[in-house]
Amino acid sequence: MTRQLTESDLEAYLDEALTPAEMAAIEAELRRSPQLLKRLALIHSRRDAGVHSLGDIWRRHRISCPTREELGSFLLGVLDDAHANYIRFHLDEVACRLCHANLDDLRRRQAESDETTTVRRKKYFDSSAGYLRRR
Protein backbone atom coordinates (compact mmCIF):
# COMPACT_ATOMS: atom_id res chain seq x y z
CA MET A 1 0.00 0.00 0.00
CA THR A 2 1.21 3.48 -0.71
CA ARG A 3 -0.42 5.21 2.26
CA GLN A 4 -0.21 4.69 6.00
CA LEU A 5 -3.16 2.68 7.25
CA THR A 6 -5.23 4.42 9.91
CA GLU A 7 -7.09 2.91 12.85
CA SER A 8 -10.29 3.49 10.88
CA ASP A 9 -8.91 1.52 7.94
CA LEU A 10 -8.07 -1.40 10.21
CA GLU A 11 -11.44 -1.19 11.97
CA ALA A 12 -13.17 -1.27 8.60
CA TYR A 13 -11.01 -4.24 7.63
CA LEU A 14 -12.13 -6.12 10.75
CA ASP A 15 -15.75 -5.23 9.99
CA GLU A 16 -15.33 -6.32 6.35
CA ALA A 17 -16.63 -2.92 5.36
CA LEU A 18 -14.13 -2.26 2.57
CA THR A 19 -14.19 -3.07 -1.10
CA PRO A 20 -12.70 -6.42 -2.08
CA ALA A 21 -9.67 -4.64 -3.59
CA GLU A 22 -9.05 -2.68 -0.36
CA MET A 23 -9.49 -5.82 1.73
CA ALA A 24 -6.96 -7.67 -0.44
CA ALA A 25 -4.47 -4.80 -0.25
CA ILE A 26 -4.67 -4.67 3.54
CA GLU A 27 -4.38 -8.47 3.74
CA ALA A 28 -1.22 -8.35 1.63
CA GLU A 29 0.21 -5.57 3.80
CA LEU A 30 -0.60 -7.53 6.96
CA ARG A 31 1.41 -10.47 5.62
CA ARG A 32 4.41 -8.21 4.99
CA SER A 33 4.34 -6.13 8.15
CA PRO A 34 4.55 -7.63 11.65
CA GLN A 35 4.04 -4.14 13.13
CA LEU A 36 0.76 -3.72 11.26
CA LEU A 37 -0.34 -7.16 12.39
CA LYS A 38 0.38 -6.14 16.00
CA ARG A 39 -1.71 -2.97 15.54
CA LEU A 40 -4.58 -5.03 14.18
CA ALA A 41 -4.32 -7.49 17.08
CA LEU A 42 -4.40 -4.58 19.53
CA ILE A 43 -7.58 -3.21 17.94
CA HIS A 44 -9.12 -6.66 18.03
CA SER A 45 -8.22 -7.20 21.69
CA ARG A 46 -9.58 -3.74 22.58
CA ARG A 47 -12.88 -4.73 20.97
CA ASP A 48 -12.94 -8.01 22.88
CA ALA A 49 -12.33 -6.13 26.13
CA GLY A 50 -15.47 -4.06 25.53
CA VAL A 51 -13.73 -0.75 24.87
CA HIS A 52 -15.75 0.88 22.12
CA SER A 53 -15.87 4.26 20.50
CA LEU A 54 -19.02 5.73 19.01
CA GLY A 55 -17.60 4.96 15.56
CA ASP A 56 -16.99 1.33 16.56
CA ILE A 57 -20.56 0.93 17.70
CA TRP A 58 -21.90 2.69 14.60
CA ARG A 59 -19.93 0.43 12.23
CA ARG A 60 -20.43 -2.82 14.12
CA HIS A 61 -24.20 -2.43 14.44
CA ARG A 62 -24.50 -0.94 10.95
CA ILE A 63 -26.68 1.89 12.21
CA SER A 64 -26.67 3.69 8.87
CA CYS A 65 -27.76 0.57 6.95
CA PRO A 66 -31.37 0.38 5.82
CA THR A 67 -33.31 -2.63 7.07
CA ARG A 68 -34.05 -5.55 4.79
CA GLU A 69 -37.68 -4.40 4.70
CA GLU A 70 -36.60 -0.93 3.57
CA LEU A 71 -34.43 -2.49 0.86
CA GLY A 72 -37.42 -4.54 -0.26
CA SER A 73 -39.57 -1.42 -0.42
CA PHE A 74 -36.78 0.32 -2.34
CA LEU A 75 -36.71 -2.56 -4.81
CA LEU A 76 -40.47 -2.32 -5.25
CA GLY A 77 -40.21 1.46 -5.77
CA VAL A 78 -42.67 2.36 -3.01
CA LEU A 79 -40.45 4.59 -0.85
CA ASP A 80 -40.76 8.36 -0.81
CA ASP A 81 -38.08 10.22 -2.78
CA ALA A 82 -35.99 11.27 0.24
CA HIS A 83 -35.82 7.74 1.63
CA ALA A 84 -35.09 6.21 -1.79
CA ASN A 85 -32.34 8.80 -2.36
CA TYR A 86 -30.73 7.90 0.97
CA ILE A 87 -30.73 4.20 0.10
CA ARG A 88 -29.32 4.97 -3.36
CA PHE A 89 -26.56 7.04 -1.69
CA HIS A 90 -25.86 4.23 0.79
CA LEU A 91 -25.59 1.68 -2.01
CA ASP A 92 -23.72 3.80 -4.57
CA GLU A 93 -21.50 6.12 -2.51
CA VAL A 94 -20.97 4.22 0.73
CA ALA A 95 -20.94 1.00 -1.31
CA CYS A 96 -22.07 -1.07 1.68
CA ARG A 97 -21.33 -4.68 0.82
CA LEU A 98 -23.88 -6.04 3.28
CA CYS A 99 -26.69 -3.96 1.80
CA HIS A 100 -25.65 -4.88 -1.74
CA ALA A 101 -25.75 -8.56 -0.76
CA ASN A 102 -29.19 -8.11 0.83
CA LEU A 103 -30.50 -6.30 -2.24
CA ASP A 104 -29.09 -8.98 -4.58
CA ASP A 105 -30.75 -11.67 -2.45
CA LEU A 106 -34.07 -9.81 -2.54
CA ARG A 107 -33.82 -9.51 -6.33
CA ARG A 108 -33.15 -13.25 -6.66
CA ARG A 109 -36.04 -14.08 -4.36
CA GLN A 110 -38.33 -11.76 -6.28
CA ALA A 111 -37.39 -13.43 -9.57
CA GLU A 112 -37.87 -16.88 -8.04
CA SER A 113 -41.17 -15.79 -6.56
CA ASP A 114 -42.44 -14.57 -9.95
CA GLU A 115 -41.46 -17.87 -11.59
CA THR A 116 -42.93 -19.94 -8.75
CA THR A 117 -46.18 -17.98 -8.84
CA THR A 118 -46.51 -18.44 -12.60
CA VAL A 119 -45.89 -22.19 -12.35
CA ARG A 120 -48.31 -22.55 -9.45
CA ARG A 121 -51.07 -20.64 -11.28
CA LYS A 122 -50.59 -22.78 -14.37
CA LYS A 123 -50.85 -25.97 -12.28
CA TYR A 124 -54.05 -24.71 -10.63
CA PHE A 125 -55.55 -23.80 -13.97
CA ASP A 126 -54.53 -27.09 -15.59
CA SER A 127 -55.88 -29.14 -12.68
CA SER A 128 -59.21 -27.30 -12.56
CA ALA A 129 -59.84 -26.62 -16.25
CA GLY A 130 -62.17 -29.62 -16.61
CA TYR A 131 -64.24 -28.52 -13.62
CA LEU A 132 -65.09 -25.04 -14.85
CA ARG A 133 -68.61 -24.54 -16.16
CA ARG A 134 -69.19 -22.99 -19.51
CA ARG A 135 -71.92 -20.39 -19.80
C-alpha positions, -999 to 999 in steps of 0.1 A, spaced: 0 0 0 12 35 -7 -4 52 23 -2 47 60 -32 27 72 -52 44 99 -71 29 128 -103 35 109 -89 15 79 -81 -14 102 -114 -12 120 -132 -13 86 -110 -42 76 -121 -61 108 -158 -52 100 -153 -63 64 -166 -29 54 -141 -23 26 -142 -31 -11 -127 -64 -21 -97 -46 -36 -91 -27 -4 -95 -58 17 -70 -77 -4 -45 -48 -3 -47 -47 35 -44 -85 37 -12 -83 16 2 -56 38 -6 -75 70 14 -105 56 44 -82 50 43 -61 81 46 -76 116 40 -41 131 8 -37 113 -3 -72 124 4 -61 160 -17 -30 155 -46 -50 142 -43 -75 171 -44 -46 195 -76 -32 179 -91 -67 180 -82 -72 217 -96 -37 226 -129 -47 210 -129 -80 229 -123 -61 261 -155 -41 255 -137 -8 249 -157 9 221 -159 43 205 -190 57 190 -176 50 156 -170 13 166 -206 9 177 -219 27 146 -199 4 122 -204 -28 141 -242 -24 144 -245 -9 109 -267 19 122 -267 37 89 -278 6 69 -314 4 58 -333 -26 71 -341 -56 48 -377 -44 47 -366 -9 36 -344 -25 9 -374 -45 -3 -396 -14 -4 -368 3 -23 -367 -26 -48 -405 -23 -53 -402 15 -58 -427 24 -30 -405 46 -9 -408 84 -8 -381 102 -28 -360 113 2 -358 77 16 -351 62 -18 -323 88 -24 -307 79 10 -307 42 1 -293 50 -34 -266 70 -17 -259 42 8 -256 17 -20 -237 38 -46 -215 61 -25 -210 42 7 -209 10 -13 -221 -11 17 -213 -47 8 -239 -60 33 -267 -40 18 -257 -49 -17 -257 -86 -8 -292 -81 8 -305 -63 -22 -291 -90 -46 -307 -117 -24 -341 -98 -25 -338 -95 -63 -331 -132 -67 -360 -141 -44 -383 -118 -63 -374 -134 -96 -379 -169 -80 -412 -158 -66 -424 -146 -99 -415 -179 -116 -429 -199 -88 -462 -180 -88 -465 -184 -126 -459 -222 -123 -483 -226 -94 -511 -206 -113 -506 -228 -144 -508 -260 -123 -541 -247 -106 -555 -238 -140 -545 -271 -156 -559 -291 -127 -592 -273 -126 -598 -266 -162 -622 -296 -166 -642 -285 -136 -651 -250 -148 -686 -245 -162 -692 -230 -195 -719 -204 -198 
